[in-house]
């Protein structure tokens, strides 16, 4: 697993998340796919996603950030990571 310590961009976060999701689900994942609406992600897998975000990007997702809309798509998770890390979109 790669841990990012700096220079986090939207592209690096999205690529990492897509790779993680595709490896775990063995399905192609688009950045705007509704992961829950499509049935690709279950509540148990959502916990794995949370742990992946925290351990890979060195963030703590707590309080109001733990809500479905922040995990619904790769794009939403990317925005969450960028906000929590102060990373910049490229």
HUWOJO-V518383 format. One record per residue. RES is the residue in one letter. SS is DSSP state (A for helix, B for strand, O for the rest). Layout:
BEGIN
res/ss
RES/SS
RES/SS
END
This chain:
BEGIN
res/ss
X/O
X/O
X/O
X/O
X/O
X/O
X/O
X/O
X/O
X/A
X/A
X/A
X/A
X/A
X/A
X/A
X/A
X/A
X/A
X/A
X/A
X/A
X/A
X/A
X/A
X/O
X/O
X/O
X/O
X/O
X/O
X/O
X/O
X/O
X/O
X/O
X/O
X/O
X/O
X/O
X/O
X/O
X/A
X/A
X/A
X/A
X/A
X/A
X/A
X/A
X/A
X/A
X/A
X/A
X/A
X/A
X/A
X/O
X/O
X/O
X/O
X/O
X/A
X/A
X/A
X/O
X/O
X/A
X/A
X/A
X/O
X/O
X/O
X/A
X/A
X/A
X/A
X/A
X/A
X/A
X/A
X/A
X/A
X/A
X/A
X/O
X/O
X/O
X/O
X/O
END
